[in-house]
Amino acid sequence: MSGCPSCGGSTEKHGSGGPFSTGRELVEFVYNAHGGSVKNKLIADGGYETTCQGCNAAFTLTTHVGKCPECGGVHAIAPVHRSAEHIQFAGKDFVME
């Protein structure tokens, strides 16, 4: 995704709705990136084993935006990141369409 203006390739976008944002801002960015085509893109190697940041249930994030199967908490990871430590949580009140 290098060179994509909507992905914030420069440091000026960090923390302002780009792939290096945190929390809800990152989830909304990934959800809407490239007209929504990124959110359902499969993560290589079957995804990332993680723990829900809302209810602490273990689950596998297999697409760039996904829900915890226990509580429905929405989590996301930007495609530029390659490890589970970059998964962000949208917050307990976030609802995915």
Secondary structure, DSSP 8 states (H G I E B T S, - for coil): -TT-GGGT-SGGGTTTTSTT--HHHHHHHHHHGGGGTSTT-B-GGG-EEEE-TTT--EEEE-BSEEE-TTT--EEE--TT--SGGG-EE--TT----
